[in-house]
Each structure stands twice: as C-alpha cells, then as structure tokens.
Amino acid sequence: MDRLKCEVVKDRGVVADGVNCTLNPNDIKYAVAKQENIPLQNGDNGDLTTRQVGRIGGQMGGSMVRRLIEMAQQQLVDEKEQQ
C-alpha cells in the first residue's frame, strides 16, 4: 500500500522528483510534508497539529481511494471480457 500511495501522489504531480517509490515508498510522506512546510520527522511527531497531519495524509488518502476504485473497475471489466 505504501508503494501505491507513493505512486499515486507522484502521478498527481504533488511531489517533486527525488522520491523512489520502489526503494523507499514511505519517503513520500516526508516529501509532501516538506512541500507543505510541515516539520515531519522520523519518529515522534506529537508536536504536529491535526491540521498539519491532515494536510499530509489528505493528499495521499483521497488519491489512493480513487486509484483503488479505478483498479477494481478495470478488473471487473477484464473479468467480464474473459467470460
């Protein structure tokens, strides 16, 4: 799921190049945070506000849901064509 999250966010052009979705898919959240000027760090981030965390995750979550729906729809079409 982390790899899908990374690919979806990169596909939307939200994050600049430099994040390798195959090697370190979890890096996407740090790239989004940097772009949003949010001081996300590895480890404890208890000092971040809910708004800040939402700005990071919101860009990823909605896009992932849309992509998963598209993938499921395509799978249904493919299955129907095989019958």
N, CA, C and O atoms as CSV, one atom per row, in Angstrom:
chain,resi,resn,atom,element,x,y,z
A,1,MET,N,N,0.818,-1.193,0.000
A,1,MET,CA,C,0.000,0.000,0.000
A,1,MET,C,C,0.865,1.261,0.000
A,1,MET,O,O,0.513,2.268,-0.614
A,2,ASP,N,N,2.009,1.191,0.702
A,2,ASP,CA,C,2.886,2.365,0.711
A,2,ASP,C,C,3.382,2.683,-0.691
A,2,ASP,O,O,3.494,3.848,-1.072
A,3,ARG,N,N,3.677,1.638,-1.454
A,3,ARG,CA,C,4.159,1.858,-2.825
A,3,ARG,C,C,3.059,2.482,-3.685
A,3,ARG,O,O,3.326,3.390,-4.471
A,4,LEU,N,N,1.826,2.000,-3.537
A,4,LEU,CA,C,0.702,2.577,-4.278
A,4,LEU,C,C,0.513,4.027,-3.878
A,4,LEU,O,O,0.319,4.893,-4.731
A,5,LYS,N,N,0.569,4.294,-2.579
A,5,LYS,CA,C,0.418,5.666,-2.078
A,5,LYS,C,C,1.467,6.569,-2.723
A,5,LYS,O,O,1.158,7.671,-3.175
A,6,CYS,N,N,2.684,6.099,-2.758
A,6,CYS,CA,C,3.774,6.885,-3.333
A,6,CYS,C,C,3.534,7.152,-4.818
A,6,CYS,O,O,3.669,8.286,-5.279
A,7,GLU,N,N,3.182,6.119,-5.554
A,7,GLU,CA,C,2.971,6.268,-6.991
A,7,GLU,C,C,1.798,7.196,-7.302
A,7,GLU,O,O,1.865,8.000,-8.232
A,8,VAL,N,N,0.734,7.081,-6.526
A,8,VAL,CA,C,-0.444,7.915,-6.759
A,8,VAL,C,C,-0.116,9.385,-6.524
A,8,VAL,O,O,-0.487,10.242,-7.326
A,9,VAL,N,N,0.564,9.670,-5.448
A,9,VAL,CA,C,0.896,11.061,-5.136
A,9,VAL,C,C,1.856,11.629,-6.169
A,9,VAL,O,O,1.711,12.779,-6.586
A,10,LYS,N,N,2.838,10.833,-6.586
A,10,LYS,CA,C,3.765,11.311,-7.613
A,10,LYS,C,C,3.058,11.530,-8.939
A,10,LYS,O,O,3.352,12.490,-9.651
A,11,ASP,N,N,2.119,10.637,-9.278
A,11,ASP,CA,C,1.367,10.780,-10.525
A,11,ASP,C,C,0.570,12.074,-10.560
A,11,ASP,O,O,0.398,12.670,-11.623
A,12,ARG,N,N,0.085,12.510,-9.411
A,12,ARG,CA,C,-0.676,13.761,-9.342
A,12,ARG,C,C,0.230,14.970,-9.444
A,12,ARG,O,O,-0.254,16.097,-9.554
A,13,GLY,N,N,1.532,14.759,-9.410
A,13,GLY,CA,C,2.458,15.876,-9.521
A,13,GLY,C,C,2.574,16.682,-8.245
A,13,GLY,O,O,3.047,17.818,-8.259
A,14,VAL,N,N,2.144,16.097,-7.149
A,14,VAL,CA,C,2.176,16.804,-5.872
A,14,VAL,C,C,3.602,16.939,-5.368
A,14,VAL,O,O,3.946,17.935,-4.731
A,15,VAL,N,N,4.421,15.959,-5.644
A,15,VAL,CA,C,5.772,15.927,-5.093
A,15,VAL,C,C,6.801,15.998,-6.208
A,15,VAL,O,O,6.640,15.391,-7.266
A,16,ALA,N,N,7.847,16.740,-5.952
A,16,ALA,CA,C,8.934,16.853,-6.920
A,16,ALA,C,C,9.659,15.526,-7.047
A,16,ALA,O,O,9.497,14.630,-6.219
A,17,ASP,N,N,10.451,15.416,-8.083
A,17,ASP,CA,C,11.252,14.214,-8.296
A,17,ASP,C,C,12.205,14.008,-7.124
A,17,ASP,O,O,12.435,14.916,-6.326
A,18,GLY,N,N,12.745,12.820,-7.034
A,18,GLY,CA,C,13.696,12.520,-5.979
A,18,GLY,C,C,13.207,11.444,-5.036
A,18,GLY,O,O,13.992,10.909,-4.253
A,19,VAL,N,N,11.926,11.114,-5.091
A,19,VAL,CA,C,11.391,10.056,-4.249
A,19,VAL,C,C,11.303,8.793,-5.095
A,19,VAL,O,O,10.672,8.793,-6.152
A,20,ASN,N,N,11.930,7.722,-4.633
A,20,ASN,CA,C,11.912,6.456,-5.341
A,20,ASN,C,C,10.858,5.557,-4.703
A,20,ASN,O,O,11.058,5.047,-3.600
A,21,CYS,N,N,9.749,5.363,-5.388
A,21,CYS,CA,C,8.631,4.596,-4.846
A,21,CYS,C,C,8.967,3.119,-4.673
A,21,CYS,O,O,8.338,2.435,-3.865
A,22,THR,N,N,9.930,2.627,-5.405
A,22,THR,CA,C,10.300,1.219,-5.291
A,22,THR,C,C,11.212,0.991,-4.097
A,22,THR,O,O,11.025,0.033,-3.346
A,23,LEU,N,N,12.191,1.859,-3.916
A,23,LEU,CA,C,13.149,1.673,-2.834
A,23,LEU,C,C,12.620,2.141,-1.485
A,23,LEU,O,O,12.751,1.429,-0.490
A,24,ASN,N,N,12.031,3.312,-1.440
A,24,ASN,CA,C,11.562,3.898,-0.186
A,24,ASN,C,C,10.194,4.556,-0.364
A,24,ASN,O,O,10.095,5.783,-0.371
A,25,PRO,N,N,9.137,3.750,-0.510
A,25,PRO,CA,C,7.821,4.337,-0.745
A,25,PRO,C,C,7.329,5.199,0.406
A,25,PRO,O,O,6.516,6.100,0.199
A,26,ASN,N,N,7.808,4.938,1.610
A,26,ASN,CA,C,7.367,5.714,2.769
A,26,ASN,C,C,7.919,7.139,2.751
A,26,ASN,O,O,7.431,7.998,3.486
A,27,ASP,N,N,8.918,7.393,1.930
A,27,ASP,CA,C,9.508,8.734,1.839
A,27,ASP,C,C,8.535,9.767,1.293
A,27,ASP,O,O,8.755,10.968,1.447
A,28,ILE,N,N,7.459,9.311,0.655
A,28,ILE,CA,C,6.526,10.247,0.036
A,28,ILE,C,C,5.901,11.174,1.072
A,28,ILE,O,O,5.656,12.347,0.790
A,29,LYS,N,N,5.643,10.653,2.266
A,29,LYS,CA,C,5.008,11.499,3.277
A,29,LYS,C,C,5.954,12.613,3.723
A,29,LYS,O,O,5.505,13.708,4.064
A,30,TYR,N,N,7.249,12.343,3.724
A,30,TYR,CA,C,8.211,13.385,4.089
A,30,TYR,C,C,8.327,14.431,2.982
A,30,TYR,O,O,8.509,15.618,3.253
A,31,ALA,N,N,8.221,13.981,1.744
A,31,ALA,CA,C,8.280,14.914,0.625
A,31,ALA,C,C,7.052,15.818,0.612
A,31,ALA,O,O,7.164,17.018,0.364
A,32,VAL,N,N,5.869,15.239,0.881
A,32,VAL,CA,C,4.651,16.044,0.946
A,32,VAL,C,C,4.749,17.037,2.093
A,32,VAL,O,O,4.391,18.205,1.942
A,33,ALA,N,N,5.233,16.574,3.237
A,33,ALA,CA,C,5.374,17.451,4.401
A,33,ALA,C,C,6.330,18.606,4.099
A,33,ALA,O,O,6.065,19.751,4.466
A,34,LYS,N,N,7.424,18.306,3.441
A,34,LYS,CA,C,8.389,19.355,3.099
A,34,LYS,C,C,7.756,20.387,2.177
A,34,LYS,O,O,7.945,21.590,2.354
A,35,GLN,N,N,7.004,19.907,1.190
A,35,GLN,CA,C,6.339,20.805,0.250
A,35,GLN,C,C,5.336,21.700,0.969
A,35,GLN,O,O,5.152,22.859,0.596
A,36,GLU,N,N,4.692,21.164,1.996
A,36,GLU,CA,C,3.692,21.913,2.760
A,36,GLU,C,C,4.314,22.698,3.912
A,36,GLU,O,O,3.597,23.322,4.694
A,37,ASN,N,N,5.640,22.672,4.021
A,37,ASN,CA,C,6.356,23.347,5.116
A,37,ASN,C,C,5.931,22.840,6.487
A,37,ASN,O,O,5.762,23.618,7.425
A,38,ILE,N,N,5.762,21.531,6.591
A,38,ILE,CA,C,5.397,20.888,7.850
A,38,ILE,C,C,6.618,20.113,8.340
A,38,ILE,O,O,7.186,19.321,7.589
A,39,PRO,N,N,7.030,20.332,9.590
A,39,PRO,CA,C,8.259,19.715,10.102
A,39,PRO,C,C,8.091,18.254,10.521
A,39,PRO,O,O,8.313,17.913,11.683
A,40,LEU,N,N,7.703,17.399,9.589
A,40,LEU,CA,C,7.551,15.970,9.862
A,40,LEU,C,C,8.933,15.346,9.957
A,40,LEU,O,O,9.791,15.581,9.106
A,41,GLN,N,N,9.141,14.554,10.990
A,41,GLN,CA,C,10.424,13.890,11.186
A,41,GLN,C,C,10.200,12.414,11.431
A,41,GLN,O,O,9.098,11.995,11.788
A,42,ASN,N,N,11.237,11.632,11.242
A,42,ASN,CA,C,11.184,10.219,11.546
A,42,ASN,C,C,11.078,10.068,13.061
A,42,ASN,O,O,11.861,10.667,13.799
A,43,GLY,N,N,10.130,9.283,13.525
A,43,GLY,CA,C,9.948,9.095,14.959
A,43,GLY,C,C,8.732,9.845,15.472
A,43,GLY,O,O,7.709,9.923,14.792
A,44,ASP,N,N,8.845,10.394,16.670
A,44,ASP,CA,C,7.730,11.064,17.334
A,44,ASP,C,C,7.429,12.418,16.694
A,44,ASP,O,O,8.311,13.268,16.564
A,45,ASN,N,N,6.190,12.600,16.304
A,45,ASN,CA,C,5.736,13.870,15.736
A,45,ASN,C,C,4.543,14.397,16.513
A,45,ASN,O,O,3.635,15.004,15.945
A,46,GLY,N,N,4.554,14.162,17.807
A,46,GLY,CA,C,3.451,14.556,18.669
A,46,GLY,C,C,3.209,16.049,18.732
A,46,GLY,O,O,2.154,16.491,19.187
A,47,ASP,N,N,4.175,16.827,18.280
A,47,ASP,CA,C,4.018,18.283,18.303
A,47,ASP,C,C,3.271,18.822,17.088
A,47,ASP,O,O,2.955,20.011,17.038
A,48,LEU,N,N,2.987,17.969,16.112
A,48,LEU,CA,C,2.252,18.416,14.928
A,48,LEU,C,C,0.769,18.548,15.256
A,48,LEU,O,O,0.225,17.783,16.053
A,49,THR,N,N,0.135,19.515,14.639
A,49,THR,CA,C,-1.301,19.692,14.845
A,49,THR,C,C,-2.072,18.728,13.950
A,49,THR,O,O,-1.534,18.186,12.984
A,50,THR,N,N,-3.323,18.530,14.286
A,50,THR,CA,C,-4.190,17.681,13.466
A,50,THR,C,C,-4.302,18.249,12.057
A,50,THR,O,O,-4.340,17.501,11.081
A,51,ARG,N,N,-4.354,19.561,11.956
A,51,ARG,CA,C,-4.436,20.213,10.643
A,51,ARG,C,C,-3.197,19.883,9.802
A,51,ARG,O,O,-3.313,19.576,8.615
A,52,GLN,N,N,-2.030,19.947,10.409
A,52,GLN,CA,C,-0.791,19.655,9.675
A,52,GLN,C,C,-0.777,18.207,9.197
A,52,GLN,O,O,-0.461,17.932,8.039
A,53,VAL,N,N,-1.115,17.297,10.081
A,53,VAL,CA,C,-1.122,15.883,9.717
A,53,VAL,C,C,-2.148,15.629,8.614
A,53,VAL,O,O,-1.895,14.852,7.694
A,54,GLY,N,N,-3.295,16.279,8.709
A,54,GLY,CA,C,-4.324,16.135,7.681
A,54,GLY,C,C,-3.876,16.649,6.323
A,54,GLY,O,O,-4.251,16.090,5.291
A,55,ARG,N,N,-3.080,17.705,6.316
A,55,ARG,CA,C,-2.572,18.231,5.043
A,55,ARG,C,C,-1.610,17.254,4.391
A,55,ARG,O,O,-1.503,17.214,3.166
A,56,ILE,N,N,-0.918,16.477,5.184
A,56,ILE,CA,C,-0.015,15.461,4.627
A,56,ILE,C,C,-0.830,14.272,4.131
A,56,ILE,O,O,-0.734,13.896,2.963
A,57,GLY,N,N,-1.627,13.684,5.011
A,57,GLY,CA,C,-2.380,12.475,4.674
A,57,GLY,C,C,-3.507,12.694,3.703
A,57,GLY,O,O,-3.828,11.800,2.919
A,58,GLY,N,N,-4.114,13.853,3.733
A,58,GLY,CA,C,-5.243,14.132,2.853
A,58,GLY,C,C,-4.879,14.075,1.386
A,58,GLY,O,O,-5.674,13.626,0.561
A,59,GLN,N,N,-3.690,14.523,1.057
A,59,GLN,CA,C,-3.257,14.489,-0.336
A,59,GLN,C,C,-3.026,13.055,-0.805
A,59,GLN,O,O,-3.124,12.757,-1.995
A,60,MET,N,N,-2.723,12.184,0.132
A,60,MET,CA,C,-2.455,10.796,-0.230
A,60,MET,C,C,-3.723,9.950,-0.225
A,60,MET,O,O,-3.968,9.188,-1.160
A,61,GLY,N,N,-4.526,10.083,0.822
A,61,GLY,CA,C,-5.676,9.210,1.007
A,61,GLY,C,C,-6.720,9.290,-0.082
A,61,GLY,O,O,-7.131,8.262,-0.620
A,62,GLY,N,N,-7.154,10.484,-0.418
A,62,GLY,CA,C,-8.186,10.635,-1.441
A,62,GLY,C,C,-7.755,10.108,-2.791
A,62,GLY,O,O,-8.537,9.477,-3.501
A,63,SER,N,N,-6.521,10.366,-3.140
A,63,SER,CA,C,-5.999,9.884,-4.421
A,63,SER,C,C,-5.898,8.368,-4.441
A,63,SER,O,O,-6.143,7.736,-5.469
A,64,MET,N,N,-5.538,7.787,-3.304
A,64,MET,CA,C,-5.442,6.328,-3.231
A,64,MET,C,C,-6.802,5.676,-3.411
A,64,MET,O,O,-6.928,4.676,-4.116
A,65,VAL,N,N,-7.811,6.239,-2.778
A,65,VAL,CA,C,-9.157,5.676,-2.891
A,65,VAL,C,C,-9.613,5.713,-4.345
A,65,VAL,O,O,-10.145,4.730,-4.860
A,66,ARG,N,N,-9.405,6.850,-5.003
A,66,ARG,CA,C,-9.788,6.953,-6.414
A,66,ARG,C,C,-9.048,5.911,-7.260
A,66,ARG,O,O,-9.655,5.255,-8.107
A,67,ARG,N,N,-7.759,5.763,-7.034
A,67,ARG,CA,C,-6.973,4.793,-7.810
A,67,ARG,C,C,-7.441,3.366,-7.538
A,67,ARG,O,O,-7.552,2.573,-8.474
A,68,LEU,N,N,-7.715,3.024,-6.293
A,68,LEU,CA,C,-8.184,1.678,-5.969
A,68,LEU,C,C,-9.538,1.385,-6.622
A,68,LEU,O,O,-9.777,0.267,-7.076
A,69,ILE,N,N,-10.414,2.378,-6.669
A,69,ILE,CA,C,-11.710,2.199,-7.329
A,69,ILE,C,C,-11.504,1.973,-8.827
A,69,ILE,O,O,-12.133,1.096,-9.418
A,70,GLU,N,N,-10.624,2.764,-9.436
A,70,GLU,CA,C,-10.330,2.588,-10.863
A,70,GLU,C,C,-9.774,1.199,-11.139
A,70,GLU,O,O,-10.144,0.560,-12.124
A,71,MET,N,N,-8.882,0.732,-10.267
A,71,MET,CA,C,-8.286,-0.595,-10.443
A,71,MET,C,C,-9.350,-1.684,-10.331
A,71,MET,O,O,-9.352,-2.630,-11.119
A,72,ALA,N,N,-10.252,-1.560,-9.364
A,72,ALA,CA,C,-11.314,-2.549,-9.181
A,72,ALA,C,C,-12.271,-2.550,-10.370
A,72,ALA,O,O,-12.696,-3.610,-10.830
A,73,GLN,N,N,-12.609,-1.364,-10.865
A,73,GLN,CA,C,-13.491,-1.280,-12.028
A,73,GLN,C,C,-12.847,-1.934,-13.247
A,73,GLN,O,O,-13.510,-2.652,-13.996
A,74,GLN,N,N,-11.565,-1.686,-13.440
A,74,GLN,CA,C,-10.864,-2.284,-14.583
A,74,GLN,C,C,-10.812,-3.802,-14.441
A,74,GLN,O,O,-10.953,-4.526,-15.427
A,75,GLN,N,N,-10.614,-4.273,-13.236
A,75,GLN,CA,C,-10.578,-5.713,-13.006
A,75,GLN,C,C,-11.929,-6.342,-13.341
A,75,GLN,O,O,-11.976,-7.422,-13.930
A,76,LEU,N,N,-13.013,-5.687,-12.977
A,76,LEU,CA,C,-14.343,-6.199,-13.314
A,76,LEU,C,C,-14.561,-6.246,-14.823
A,76,LEU,O,O,-15.127,-7.207,-15.344
A,77,VAL,N,N,-14.110,-5.206,-15.522
A,77,VAL,CA,C,-14.235,-5.175,-16.975
A,77,VAL,C,C,-13.424,-6.318,-17.591
A,77,VAL,O,O,-13.903,-7.018,-18.483
A,78,ASP,N,N,-12.198,-6.500,-17.106
A,78,ASP,CA,C,-11.334,-7.560,-17.637
A,78,ASP,C,C,-11.941,-8.941,-17.401
A,78,ASP,O,O,-11.895,-9.801,-18.281
A,79,GLU,N,N,-12.506,-9.150,-16.223
A,79,GLU,CA,C,-13.131,-10.432,-15.916
A,79,GLU,C,C,-14.339,-10.683,-16.815
A,79,GLU,O,O,-14.556,-11.805,-17.271
A,80,LYS,N,N,-15.106,-9.658,-17.061
A,80,LYS,CA,C,-16.285,-9.803,-17.906
A,80,LYS,C,C,-15.890,-10.132,-19.340
A,80,LYS,O,O,-16.549,-10.934,-20.002
A,81,GLU,N,N,-14.804,-9.505,-19.822
A,81,GLU,CA,C,-14.339,-9.764,-21.185
A,81,GLU,C,C,-13.791,-11.169,-21.358
A,81,GLU,O,O,-13.818,-11.716,-22.461
A,82,GLN,N,N,-13.295,-11.756,-20.278
A,82,GLN,CA,C,-12.734,-13.104,-20.351
A,82,GLN,C,C,-13.815,-14.176,-20.385
A,82,GLN,O,O,-13.538,-15.318,-20.751
A,83,GLN,N,N,-15.036,-13.827,-20.013
A,83,GLN,CA,C,-16.115,-14.825,-19.979
A,83,GLN,C,C,-16.675,-15.122,-21.320
A,83,GLN,O,O,-17.586,-15.940,-21.441
